[in-house]
Amino acid sequence: MSSKVTVLGGGNTAFALAADLTLAGHVVRLAELPAMSETIEPVRESRTIALNGVGHTGEARLADVTTDIATAVDGADVVLLSVPAYAHRPFAEACSPHLKAGQVLVLVPGTLGTLEFAQVFEEKGNREEVVLAEVDTSPYVCRKIAPDTAHIWGVVPRLGVGVRPASLTAQVHELLSPLFPGITAYRSVLECGFSSMNPIMHPAGILMNAGRIEYSKGDFYFYKEGVTPGVARVILQVDRERLAVGDALGLDILPVAEAFHSAGFGPAGGLETTITGSEMLTQLPAPGSLDTRWLLEDAPYGIVSWASIAEELGVPTPTTRAVISLCSALTGQDAWATGRRAEHLGLKGLNAGEMVAWAAG
């Protein structure tokens, strides 16, 4: 069944989503904020994105390419937002006046961004009936390889989705299943956000490979060569602290190696086995510099959120906080000060039960 889909964003995953879903037979609009119009300018007139790699391939002609958010979301069955987490609030403010009751907005991925959207919509006073959702990881391992071309190395076979309000989870799951076959549902957006994989891997992994990245300008395969036994031990300690926060909240979340295997990235086993055995991930080169979303997004909008919630609950996260501090020193940007903390998610001052209730909507 064909759906009317709006993709918001102009980066790697947004282009891959727009092209892949178009070639799958859906009616797709692509939109970006006016301030970031240069990202979609190469395809604005032609409305065509070339897609290659695995899955659907070919020239995808979109229904529209625009910076008019009102036009872009009008009548959409589902709106997929694929932008860095630091762009969530600007998009929340831009979308709030235009989304209608019952429309579904999905953050791809979310890292608890749905709760920030809920905060913004509540501030606006009239958008509680918009259905918010987020997925736990990107649906593809992909890159834009030219201004009008995206390449997909791998399609994630089992995305997970969390929905707010949680009472509409089954309805949203049914809506998204034709777009993302194999998608499964979490009990809440809180459970989904704590299952996000990139923040577990990237800040600690980039921190431990910083010298090599700067010296080689990313001329190595991060997942194949950079996740060595020592690096894996640091990542696993961050993961143990994430799991402890999840336990305090009563969440059903998987250890990182099991999560990567369950999503279809790699074989079962320990973290090194799963990651270095992944046909998708091991094709990705390392970032070319430390000016990368793997640090500038996954630290302040990933592990900072988890550590901030942990602080509210009295759960110690010493390794996570050390990684945050070192990433801040590495980039020259204070991830704790600029990141998404409990107060931005509506969770400040709440106990575990109150957090779960707010996330459930």
Phi, psi and chi 1 to 4 in degrees:
 res  aa     phi    psi   chi1   chi2   chi3   chi4
   1 MET       -  132.0 -176.9  176.9   68.2      -
   2 SER   -78.9  139.6  175.3      -      -      -
   3 SER  -118.9  154.2  -63.1      -      -      -
   4 LYS   -92.0  113.3  -65.6  179.2 -179.2  178.2
   5 VAL  -119.5  134.3 -179.4      -      -      -
   6 THR  -110.3  127.5  -64.4      -      -      -
   7 VAL  -106.4  122.7  175.6      -      -      -
   8 LEU  -102.4  126.9  -59.5  177.5      -      -
   9 GLY   129.8  165.5      -      -      -      -
  10 GLY  -136.5   18.4      -      -      -      -
  11 GLY   -97.7 -160.6      -      -      -      -
  12 ASN   -54.8  -57.9  -61.6  -41.7      -      -
  13 THR   -71.3  -35.1  -56.3      -      -      -
  14 ALA   -61.0  -45.3      -      -      -      -
  15 PHE   -64.2  -44.1  -93.2   47.2      -      -
  16 ALA   -63.5  -42.3      -      -      -      -
  17 LEU   -60.4  -51.5  -88.6  170.7      -      -
  18 ALA   -59.6  -43.7      -      -      -      -
  19 ALA   -71.4  -46.6      -      -      -      -
  20 ASP   -63.1  -44.3 -173.1   51.8      -      -
  21 LEU   -70.3  -33.6  -65.6  177.5      -      -
  22 THR   -63.3  -47.0  -64.3      -      -      -
  23 LEU   -67.8  -19.6  -67.1  169.2      -      -
  24 ALA   -83.1   -3.9      -      -      -      -
  25 GLY   105.5    5.8      -      -      -      -
  26 HIS   -90.3  157.7  -57.9  -74.6      -      -
  27 VAL   -93.3  113.8  178.9      -      -      -
  28 VAL  -122.0  130.9 -178.9      -      -      -
  29 ARG  -107.5  144.8  -60.4  167.3 -178.9  161.6
  30 LEU  -117.4  131.3  177.6   67.1      -      -
  31 ALA  -140.6  148.8      -      -      -      -
  32 GLU  -137.0  156.2  178.6   59.8  -80.4      -
  33 LEU   -64.4  146.7  -65.7  176.7      -      -
  34 PRO   -53.9  -36.3  -28.1   35.5      -      -
  35 ALA   -65.8  -18.9      -      -      -      -
  36 MET  -116.1   27.1  -64.2  -64.6  -66.8      -
  37 SER   -61.3  -23.7   62.5      -      -      -
  38 GLU   -62.8  -23.5   68.6  -87.1    8.3      -
  39 THR   -69.4  -30.0   63.3      -      -      -
  40 ILE  -105.1   -4.3   60.8  170.0      -      -
  41 GLU   -56.6  -39.2 -159.7   58.3   43.4      -
  42 PRO   -62.3  -19.1  -25.1   35.9      -      -
  43 VAL  -119.0    7.1  -61.0      -      -      -
  44 ARG   -67.0  -42.5 -164.7  163.4 -177.4  177.6
  45 GLU   -79.0  -44.5 -175.5  174.8  -18.7      -
  46 SER   -77.5  -26.7   67.8      -      -      -
  47 ARG    58.1   29.2  -68.9 -172.8  -76.6  127.3
  48 THR  -126.9  129.5  -59.8      -      -      -
  49 ILE  -117.4  129.0  -63.4  173.0      -      -
  50 ALA   -84.4  131.6      -      -      -      -
  51 LEU  -124.4  130.2 -177.0   65.3      -      -
  52 ASN  -136.2  177.7   53.5   49.1      -      -
  53 GLY   109.5 -136.5      -      -      -      -
  54 VAL   -99.0  161.9  -58.5      -      -      -
  55 GLY    81.2 -146.3      -      -      -      -
  56 HIS   -69.2  139.3  -61.6  103.3      -      -
  57 THR  -135.9  154.0   59.6      -      -      -
  58 GLY   135.1 -166.4      -      -      -      -
  59 GLU   -94.7  113.4  -59.0  -74.9  -38.8      -
  60 ALA   -97.7  115.3      -      -      -      -
  61 ARG   -96.8  115.0 -174.1  164.1  175.0   81.8
  62 LEU   -81.6  159.9  -49.0 -175.4      -      -
  63 ALA   -70.4  -32.8      -      -      -      -
  64 ASP  -164.3  151.7 -165.8   15.5      -      -
  65 VAL  -134.3  119.9  177.4      -      -      -
  66 THR  -152.5  164.1 -178.5      -      -      -
  67 THR  -110.6    8.5   57.0      -      -      -
  68 ASP   -91.5   99.2 -174.4  -26.4      -      -
  69 ILE   -64.1  -38.1  -59.8  -61.3      -      -
  70 ALA   -59.5  -46.9      -      -      -      -
  71 THR   -65.4  -40.0  -61.8      -      -      -
  72 ALA   -63.4  -41.5      -      -      -      -
  73 VAL   -90.5  -11.7  -56.9      -      -      -
  74 ASP   -61.6  121.1 -176.5   40.6      -      -
  75 GLY    76.1    5.3      -      -      -      -
  76 ALA   -71.2  136.6      -      -      -      -
  77 ASP   -69.3  -36.7  -62.4  -41.5      -      -
  78 VAL  -148.7  140.3   60.4      -      -      -
  79 VAL  -112.4  122.2  178.5      -      -      -
  80 LEU  -106.7  116.6  -56.7  175.9      -      -
  81 LEU  -100.3  115.6  175.6   70.5      -      -
  82 SER  -125.8   87.3 -178.2      -      -      -
  83 VAL  -141.6  163.2  -63.0      -      -      -
  84 PRO   -57.7  150.3  -22.3   32.6      -      -
  85 ALA   -60.0  -27.8      -      -      -      -
  86 TYR   -71.4   -7.7   42.3   76.0      -      -
  87 ALA   -99.2    0.7      -      -      -      -
  88 HIS   -61.0  -48.3  -77.2  169.4      -      -
  89 ARG   -63.0  -46.1  178.3  166.9  -76.2  -89.8
  90 PRO   -57.4  -38.8  -26.4   34.9      -      -
  91 PHE   -71.3  -36.0  -93.3  100.2      -      -
  92 ALA   -60.5  -44.2      -      -      -      -
  93 GLU   -67.3  -35.2  -67.2  170.4  -10.4      -
  94 ALA   -73.2  -35.4      -      -      -      -
  95 CYS   -82.2  -30.4  -71.0      -      -      -
  96 SER   -51.3  -43.7  178.6      -      -      -
  97 PRO   -71.6  -12.6  -13.6   28.4      -      -
  98 HIS  -114.5  -19.7  -53.1  -61.0      -      -
  99 LEU   -75.3  140.2  -70.0  168.6      -      -
 100 LYS  -102.5  161.0  -57.4  -65.4 -170.1  -65.4
 101 ALA   -55.0  132.5      -      -      -      -
 102 GLY    90.1  -14.8      -      -      -      -
 103 GLN   -67.7  150.0  -80.1 -168.1  -67.1      -
 104 VAL  -112.6  123.7  177.8      -      -      -
 105 LEU  -113.7  123.8  172.7   67.7      -      -
 106 VAL  -117.6  126.8 -174.1      -      -      -
 107 LEU   -88.6  126.0  -81.5   60.6      -      -
 108 VAL  -123.2   94.4 -175.2      -      -      -
 109 PRO   -84.9 -174.6   31.5  -33.0      -      -
 110 GLY  -109.5  -42.2      -      -      -      -
 111 THR    45.0   50.9   54.8      -      -      -
 112 LEU    72.9    9.5  -62.3  175.2      -      -
 113 GLY   -61.9  -25.5      -      -      -      -
 114 THR   -58.7  -33.6   48.1      -      -      -
 115 LEU   -72.0  -32.3  -61.5 -176.2      -      -
 116 GLU   -68.9  -40.6 -174.8  166.9   27.6      -
 117 PHE   -59.2  -43.8  -94.5   72.7      -      -
 118 ALA   -60.8  -38.7      -      -      -      -
 119 GLN   -61.6  -47.5  -78.5  -80.3   85.7      -
 120 VAL   -63.8  -45.8  172.4      -      -      -
 121 PHE   -63.9  -36.2  -73.0    1.4      -      -
 122 GLU   -67.0  -38.0 -169.1  169.5   86.3      -
 123 GLU   -61.1  -35.5  -70.3  166.7    8.3      -
 124 LYS   -74.4  -22.9  -58.4  -62.6 -178.6 -177.4
 125 GLY    86.0   -1.6      -      -      -      -
 126 ASN  -144.7   24.6   62.6  -13.8      -      -
 127 ARG  -130.1   28.3  -76.1  -68.2  174.3  -95.9
 128 GLU   -67.9  -22.2  -67.8 -177.3    5.5      -
 129 GLU   -83.6   -4.4   60.0  -79.6  -43.1      -
 130 VAL   -73.3  133.7  173.6      -      -      -
 131 VAL   -87.7  124.9 -177.9      -      -      -
 132 LEU  -109.0  141.6  -63.1  169.7      -      -
 133 ALA  -148.5  162.0      -      -      -      -
 134 GLU  -147.2  152.1   64.1  178.2   65.5      -
 135 VAL  -107.4  163.6  -65.2      -      -      -
 136 ASP   -86.0  -15.9   52.1    5.7      -      -
 137 THR  -158.2  169.9 -169.0      -      -      -
 138 SER   -66.8  145.3  171.0      -      -      -
 139 PRO   -72.5  -11.9   24.3  -32.3      -      -
 140 TYR  -137.5  154.7  -40.8  108.7      -      -
 141 VAL   -95.1  108.2  177.2      -      -      -
 142 CYS  -150.3  166.8   62.2      -      -      -
 143 ARG  -151.2  151.3  -70.8  -75.2 -172.0  -85.5
 144 LYS   -78.8  121.3  -75.6  168.4   75.3  171.6
 145 ILE  -103.7   -4.5   57.8  173.5      -      -
 146 ALA  -157.6  164.0      -      -      -      -
 147 PRO   -57.5  -24.0  -27.1   36.1      -      -
 148 ASP  -122.3   17.9   62.2   -9.4      -      -
 149 THR  -136.6  134.7  -55.5      -      -      -
 150 ALA  -119.9  148.8      -      -      -      -
 151 HIS  -125.0  131.9 -177.7   96.0      -      -
 152 ILE  -110.2  118.2  -63.9  176.4      -      -
 153 TRP   -84.4  -30.2  -77.3  -79.6      -      -
 154 GLY  -158.1  146.3      -      -      -      -
 155 VAL  -105.9  126.5  178.0      -      -      -
 156 VAL   -73.2  118.4  177.9      -      -      -
 157 PRO   -75.4  -20.9   23.6  -30.4      -      -
 158 ARG  -137.6   82.4  -71.7 -178.7  -65.4  -80.8
 159 LEU   -71.2  157.5  -73.4  180.0      -      -
 160 GLY  -120.0  143.8      -      -      -      -
 161 VAL  -127.0  140.1   63.6      -      -      -
 162 GLY  -116.4  146.2      -      -      -      -
 163 VAL  -129.2  141.1 -178.5      -      -      -
 164 ARG  -128.7  115.0 -171.7 -177.9 -168.5  -86.8
 165 PRO   -76.3  145.5   27.3  -34.3      -      -
 166 ALA   -62.8  -23.6      -      -      -      -
 167 SER   -63.7  -18.0   59.9      -      -      -
 168 LEU  -101.5   15.6  -63.8  179.8      -      -
 169 THR   -58.0  -47.0  -62.2      -      -      -
 170 ALA   -62.5  -39.7      -      -      -      -
 171 GLN   -64.7  -45.2  177.8 -178.9  -39.3      -
 172 VAL   -69.2  -39.0  173.9      -      -      -
 173 HIS   -58.0  -42.4 -179.5  -94.6      -      -
 174 GLU   -64.8  -37.8 -177.2  177.9    0.0      -
 175 LEU   -66.6  -39.0  175.6   67.2      -      -
 176 LEU   -85.4  -19.5  -65.1  179.9      -      -
 177 SER   -57.9  -39.6  -69.9      -      -      -
 178 PRO   -68.0  -25.4  -21.5   34.1      -      -
 179 LEU   -81.6  -38.3  -53.9 -178.4      -      -
 180 PHE  -131.3   79.7  -53.7  113.0      -      -
 181 PRO   -54.6  137.1  -25.3   35.7      -      -
 182 GLY    91.7   -1.9      -      -      -      -
 183 ILE   -63.5  141.2 -166.5  168.8      -      -
 184 THR  -119.7  167.5   60.4      -      -      -
 185 ALA  -114.4  136.0      -      -      -      -
 186 TYR   -87.0  166.9  -70.2  100.2      -      -
 187 ARG   -74.6  -21.8  -66.6 -179.4  -60.2  174.0
 188 SER  -161.4  167.4   70.8      -      -      -
 189 VAL   -69.2  -26.8  -66.6      -      -      -
 190 LEU   -64.6  -44.5 -161.1   59.6      -      -
 191 GLU   -65.3  -38.8 -163.6  163.5   86.1      -
 192 CYS   -65.9  -46.5 -176.3      -      -      -
 193 GLY   -61.5  -35.8      -      -      -      -
 194 PHE   -80.2   -3.9  -91.7   91.0      -      -
 195 SER  -101.5    2.3  -62.3      -      -      -
 196 SER   -63.0  132.7 -175.3      -      -      -
 197 MET   -88.9  -35.3  -63.8  176.7 -138.5      -
 198 ASN   -58.7  -44.7  -76.1  -11.4      -      -
 199 PRO   -63.7  -24.8  -23.3   35.3      -      -
 200 ILE   -69.1  -44.2  -51.5  170.7      -      -
 201 MET   -85.9  -45.5  -66.8  -67.6  -60.8      -
 202 HIS   -74.9  -52.4  -71.6  163.0      -      -
 203 PRO   -58.2  -50.3  -26.8   37.1      -      -
 204 ALA   -65.2  -40.8      -      -      -      -
 205 GLY   -65.6  -42.6      -      -      -      -
 206 ILE   -68.7  -41.2  -65.5  -64.2      -      -
 207 LEU   -55.7  -45.4  178.2   65.8      -      -
 208 MET   -75.7  -14.9  -57.6  -67.0  -76.4      -
 209 ASN  -112.1   15.6  -77.7  -84.0      -      -
 210 ALA   -59.9  -44.5      -      -      -      -
 211 GLY   -62.7  -42.5      -      -      -      -
 212 ARG   -66.4  -39.4 -171.9  176.0 -176.2 -171.8
 213 ILE   -61.9  -47.9  -70.9  169.5      -      -
 214 GLU   -67.3  -38.9  -71.4 -167.5  -58.8      -
 215 TYR   -71.1  -43.8 -177.9   79.2      -      -
 216 SER   -94.2   -5.5   72.8      -      -      -
 217 LYS    55.7   40.5  -65.4 -178.7  170.5   48.0
 218 GLY    79.3   18.1      -      -      -      -
 219 ASP   -83.8   60.5 -172.1   19.4      -      -
 220 PHE  -163.3  166.5   68.7   99.6      -      -
 221 TYR   -93.6  111.4  -67.8   98.1      -      -
 222 PHE   -58.1  -53.2  174.7   81.0      -      -
 223 TYR   -72.4  -30.7  -72.9   98.0      -      -
 224 LYS   -79.8  -39.3 -175.8  176.9 -178.2  177.9
 225 GLU  -110.5  -23.0  -57.8  173.9   67.9      -
 226 GLY   -92.5  -15.3      -      -      -      -
 227 VAL   -96.6   74.0 -174.9      -      -      -
 228 THR   -84.6  173.1   59.6      -      -      -
 229 PRO   -55.2  -43.5  -29.0   36.1      -      -
 230 GLY   -66.5  -43.5      -      -      -      -
 231 VAL   -61.8  -42.5  173.8      -      -      -
 232 ALA   -61.2  -36.5      -      -      -      -
 233 ARG   -63.5  -39.6  -76.6 -165.5  -67.1  -87.6
 234 VAL   -66.9  -45.1  176.9      -      -      -
 235 ILE   -58.8  -42.5  -68.6  169.1      -      -
 236 LEU   -67.1  -30.9  -71.8  170.2      -      -
 237 GLN   -69.4  -41.1 -176.4   56.3   36.7      -
 238 VAL   -58.2  -40.5  171.1      -      -      -
 239 ASP   -65.5  -40.9 -168.3   48.9      -      -
 240 ARG   -61.0  -37.0  -80.3 -171.0  -78.9  -89.0
 241 GLU   -70.3  -38.1  -65.9  174.2   -0.1      -
 242 ARG   -59.7  -45.5  174.4 -172.0   67.6   96.3
 243 LEU   -63.1  -34.3  -67.0  170.8      -      -
 244 ALA   -65.9  -40.2      -      -      -      -
 245 VAL   -65.3  -41.6 -174.8      -      -      -
 246 GLY   -59.2  -40.8      -      -      -      -
 247 ASP   -61.3  -41.2  -75.4  -15.6      -      -
 248 ALA   -63.7  -27.6      -      -      -      -
 249 LEU   -94.9   -2.7  -69.8  164.5      -      -
 250 GLY    72.0   29.2      -      -      -      -
 251 LEU   -89.0  149.2  -54.5 -179.9      -      -
 252 ASP  -100.5   89.9 -176.0   11.7      -      -
 253 ILE  -124.5  148.8   55.2  179.1      -      -
 254 LEU   -92.8  149.2  -63.2  174.1      -      -
 255 PRO   -58.6  155.1  -22.1   32.4      -      -
 256 VAL   -60.0  -44.4   60.7      -      -      -
 257 ALA   -63.4  -42.9      -      -      -      -
 258 GLU   -65.6  -35.7 -169.5  176.2  -17.7      -
 259 ALA   -65.2  -44.9      -      -      -      -
 260 PHE   -62.5  -40.9  -89.7   99.4      -      -
 261 HIS   -67.3  -44.2  169.5   64.4      -      -
 262 SER   -61.4  -35.9  177.3      -      -      -
 263 ALA   -75.7  -11.7      -      -      -      -
 264 GLY    97.2   13.7      -      -      -      -
 265 PHE   -75.9  -37.4  -79.9  103.7      -      -
 266 GLY  -160.3  179.0      -      -      -      -
 267 PRO   -72.0  160.4   27.0  -34.9      -      -
 268 ALA   -67.9  150.7      -      -      -      -
 269 GLY   144.7 -163.2      -      -      -      -
 270 GLY   -71.4  175.7      -      -      -      -
 271 LEU   -59.5  -45.7 -177.4   61.2      -      -
 272 GLU   -60.7  -43.3  -74.5  179.0   82.3      -
 273 THR   -61.4  -46.3  -61.8      -      -      -
 274 THR   -67.3  -44.2  -57.1      -      -      -
 275 ILE   -74.2  -51.4  -65.4  -58.8      -      -
 276 THR   -71.9  -15.3   59.5      -      -      -
 277 GLY   -93.2    4.2      -      -      -      -
 278 SER   -82.3  120.0  170.5      -      -      -
 279 GLU   -68.3  -29.7  -66.6 -176.9    7.7      -
 280 MET   -76.2  -56.4  -73.8 -172.2  -81.4      -
 281 LEU   -67.6  -35.0  -65.9  174.0      -      -
 282 THR   -72.3   -5.9   53.0      -      -      -
 283 GLN   -87.3   -8.5  -64.0 -176.0   67.3      -
 284 LEU   -86.2  128.1  -80.6  179.3      -      -
 285 PRO   -73.0  162.6   26.5  -33.7      -      -
 286 ALA   -69.3  159.7      -      -      -      -
 287 PRO   -58.4  148.6  -21.7   32.7      -      -
 288 GLY   -77.4  -11.5      -      -      -      -
 289 SER  -158.8  176.9   74.8      -      -      -
 290 LEU   -81.1   -4.9  -61.0 -179.3      -      -
 291 ASP   -84.5   71.2 -176.7   21.5      -      -
 292 THR  -134.7  148.1  170.1      -      -      -
 293 ARG   -59.0  -26.1  -74.7  175.5   56.5  177.6
 294 TRP   -61.8  -24.2  -69.3   13.6      -      -
 295 LEU  -103.8  -48.7  -81.1 -178.6      -      -
 296 LEU   -76.0  -15.0  -58.9  177.8      -      -
 297 GLU  -109.8  -50.2  178.4 -179.2    9.6      -
 298 ASP   -72.5  -21.6  -67.8  -25.4      -      -
 299 ALA   -80.6  -62.6      -      -      -      -
 300 PRO   -70.0  -26.0   22.1  -31.1      -      -
 301 TYR  -111.5    8.7  -68.9   86.5      -      -
 302 GLY  -123.5  -82.3      -      -      -      -
 303 ILE   -70.9  -24.2   56.8  175.1      -      -
 304 VAL   -64.4  -42.0  162.8      -      -      -
 305 SER   -60.0  -46.9  -63.0      -      -      -
 306 TRP   -63.0  -43.8  -60.9  -17.5      -      -
 307 ALA   -68.0  -35.5      -      -      -      -
 308 SER   -67.1  -42.2  177.8      -      -      -
 309 ILE   -65.0  -40.6  -67.6  168.4      -      -
 310 ALA   -58.3  -40.7      -      -      -      -
 311 GLU   -61.2  -41.4 -173.6  174.9   54.5      -
 312 GLU   -61.8  -33.2  -65.4  -64.7  -49.8      -
 313 LEU   -93.5   -4.5  -61.3  173.5      -      -
 314 GLY    75.4   25.6      -      -      -      -
 315 VAL   -97.2  122.2  176.8      -      -      -
 316 PRO   -71.6  138.0   24.0  -31.7      -      -
 317 THR  -136.7   62.3   54.5      -      -      -
 318 PRO   -64.4  -41.4   21.7  -33.8      -      -
 319 THR   -69.5  -42.3  -58.5      -      -      -
 320 THR   -59.2  -44.6  -56.7      -      -      -
 321 ARG   -67.6  -34.4  -65.7 -179.0   75.7   97.3
 322 ALA   -65.8  -41.5      -      -      -      -
 323 VAL   -62.5  -41.6  170.1      -      -      -
 324 ILE   -59.5  -46.2  -67.8  167.1      -      -
 325 SER   -63.2  -43.6  -65.3      -      -      -
 326 LEU   -70.6  -37.0  -71.1  171.0      -      -
 327 CYS   -63.5  -38.0  -74.2      -      -      -
 328 SER   -63.0  -43.8  -62.2      -      -      -
 329 ALA   -65.1  -37.8      -      -      -      -
 330 LEU   -65.0  -41.4 -162.4   64.2      -      -
 331 THR   -93.9  -16.1   61.9      -      -      -
 332 GLY    76.4   14.0      -      -      -      -
 333 GLN  -124.9  129.0  -60.1 -178.5   30.7      -
 334 ASP   -74.9   99.4 -172.4  -21.4      -      -
 335 ALA   -63.4  -34.6      -      -      -      -
 336 TRP   -68.0  -41.6 -168.8  -92.6      -      -
 337 ALA   -71.6  -35.8      -      -      -      -
 338 THR   -96.3  -10.9   60.8      -      -      -
 339 GLY   -82.5 -175.8      -      -      -      -
 340 ARG   -94.9  104.6 -172.2  152.4   61.1 -162.4
 341 ARG  -103.6  179.0  -57.3 -177.8  -56.0  -83.4
 342 ALA   -54.5  -38.1      -      -      -      -
 343 GLU   -66.7  -27.1   54.9  -95.6   35.4      -
 344 HIS   -77.5  -13.8  -57.1  120.8      -      -
 345 LEU  -106.4    3.5  -57.0  171.1      -      -
 346 GLY    76.3   17.7      -      -      -      -
 347 LEU  -109.2   -2.5  -57.8  176.9      -      -
 348 LYS   -63.9  130.3 -176.5   72.1  174.5  176.2
 349 GLY    78.9    5.1      -      -      -      -
 350 LEU   -96.2  150.8  -56.7 -174.2      -      -
 351 ASN   -86.5  178.6   61.7   33.6      -      -
 352 ALA   -59.6  -45.3      -      -      -      -
 353 GLY   -63.6  -38.9      -      -      -      -
 354 GLU   -68.4  -37.2  -69.0  166.2  -21.7      -
 355 MET   -60.9  -46.3  -71.1 -176.5 -177.9      -
 356 VAL   -62.3  -40.5  170.5      -      -      -
 357 ALA   -66.5  -41.6      -      -      -      -
 358 TRP   -64.5  -42.0  161.2 -111.3      -      -
 359 ALA   -64.7  -31.8      -      -      -      -
 360 ALA   -73.8  -17.6      -      -      -      -
 361 GLY    75.4      -      -      -      -      -
